[in-house]
Amino acid sequence: MWRATLRNKKSVEEREKKLKKSVEKKNKKEPFEFTKTDILAMIIAAFQILLPILFVGIGLFALVTFLFTRFFLR
């Protein structure tokens, strides 16, 4: 229990610096690059998010237009 309640001696800034150094070291060994497959996956994910929103918007617009022409333009 003593270890669980003992405060961490390192500050957040020190941990952040250490983490940045390790990330830079990993990127120097193997730089991060986007492949065509990654870009295609991002495009597909964007469509999966945006298409249902677009369909709901189109459906609402069609419903409002139908109701407006049906009841108010008689």
Summary of the structure (lengths in Angstrom):
residues: 74
radius of gyration: 26.8
end to end distance: 77.7
largest distance: 79.5
contacts: 119
relative contact order: 0.05
helix: 80%
strand: 0%
